[in-house]
Amino acid sequence: MLEFIKKLVGHGVDLPQKMKEGAVIVDVRSPDEYAAGHVKGSKNIPMGKIESKLEAIKKWDKPVITCCASGMRSGTVASLLKRNGVEAYNAGPWQKADKLTK
């Protein structure tokens, strides 16, 4: 099962291992979407606010695993973070990211 999850999210990266190493899950959906259900312990930073929070995210000095509703927004944000020097991975839908914490 773990191998399946690794291949399904993160494109071969061992995201559960990244979680053990202290990665932060960032849910990039709107506050209303986040309130309807999210990964326990995740941070809600809507996609439109990521750039303004970039310096704060860099200061975490931890890998970031992004999630959203389908994986589109989180993929865009993961790419943006990577371009700005943050170790970032797209987990896709938040429900799949939630499995990383179990």
C-alpha positions as CSV (number, residue, x, y, z in Angstrom):
1,M,0.0,0.0,0.0
2,L,2.8,2.4,0.9
3,E,4.4,1.9,-2.5
4,F,1.1,2.6,-4.2
5,I,0.7,5.9,-2.3
6,K,4.3,6.9,-3.1
7,K,3.7,6.4,-6.8
8,L,0.3,8.0,-6.7
9,V,1.5,11.2,-5.1
10,G,4.9,12.8,-5.2
11,H,6.1,11.2,-8.4
12,G,8.3,8.6,-6.8
13,V,9.3,10.7,-3.8
14,D,8.7,9.0,-0.5
15,L,6.3,11.6,0.9
16,P,5.6,9.6,4.1
17,Q,9.3,9.7,4.8
18,K,9.3,13.5,4.1
19,M,6.5,13.7,6.7
20,K,8.7,11.9,9.2
21,E,11.5,14.3,8.4
22,G,9.2,17.2,9.4
23,A,7.6,18.3,6.1
24,V,4.8,20.8,6.4
25,I,1.5,20.2,4.5
26,V,0.2,23.4,3.0
27,D,-3.4,23.3,1.7
28,V,-3.8,26.0,-1.0
29,R,-7.6,26.0,-1.2
30,S,-9.8,28.8,-0.1
31,P,-10.6,29.1,3.7
32,D,-14.2,27.9,3.0
33,E,-12.9,24.8,1.2
34,Y,-10.4,24.2,4.0
35,A,-13.1,24.5,6.6
36,A,-15.2,21.8,4.9
37,G,-12.4,19.3,5.4
38,H,-8.6,19.2,5.6
39,V,-5.5,17.4,6.8
40,K,-5.1,17.7,10.5
41,G,-2.2,19.9,11.3
42,S,-1.9,21.3,7.8
43,K,-1.6,25.0,7.2
44,N,-4.1,26.8,5.0
45,I,-2.4,29.3,2.7
46,P,-4.7,30.0,-0.3
47,M,-3.0,29.9,-3.7
48,G,-3.4,33.6,-4.2
49,K,-1.5,34.4,-1.0
50,I,1.5,32.1,-1.5
51,E,3.7,34.7,-3.0
52,S,3.1,37.1,-0.2
53,K,4.0,34.3,2.3
54,L,7.0,33.1,0.4
55,E,9.6,34.6,2.8
56,A,7.8,33.1,5.8
57,I,7.6,29.7,4.2
58,K,11.4,29.8,3.4
59,K,12.1,30.5,7.1
60,W,10.4,27.2,8.0
61,D,13.4,25.5,6.5
62,K,11.4,22.3,6.0
63,P,10.1,20.5,2.9
64,V,6.6,21.5,1.9
65,I,3.9,19.2,0.7
66,T,1.1,21.0,-1.1
67,C,-2.5,19.8,-1.6
68,C,-5.8,21.2,-2.8
69,A,-9.1,19.8,-4.2
70,S,-7.8,18.1,-7.4
71,G,-4.0,18.6,-7.5
72,M,-4.0,21.5,-10.1
73,R,-3.6,24.4,-7.7
74,S,-1.2,22.5,-5.5
75,G,0.9,21.5,-8.5
76,T,1.2,25.1,-9.5
77,V,2.1,26.2,-6.0
78,A,4.7,23.4,-5.6
79,S,6.3,24.5,-8.9
80,L,6.4,28.1,-7.6
81,L,7.9,27.1,-4.3
82,K,10.6,25.0,-6.1
83,R,11.5,28.0,-8.4
84,N,12.0,30.0,-5.2
85,G,14.3,27.6,-3.5
86,V,11.8,25.7,-1.3
87,E,11.9,21.9,-1.3
88,A,8.3,21.2,-2.4
89,Y,6.1,18.3,-3.5
90,N,2.6,18.1,-4.8
91,A,0.4,15.5,-3.0
92,G,-2.6,16.3,-5.1
93,P,-6.1,16.1,-3.5
94,W,-6.1,16.8,0.2
95,Q,-7.6,13.4,0.9
96,K,-4.5,11.7,-0.5
97,A,-2.3,14.0,1.5
98,D,-4.3,13.0,4.6
99,K,-3.2,9.4,4.1
100,L,0.4,10.6,4.5
101,T,-0.3,11.5,8.2
102,K,-1.8,8.1,9.1
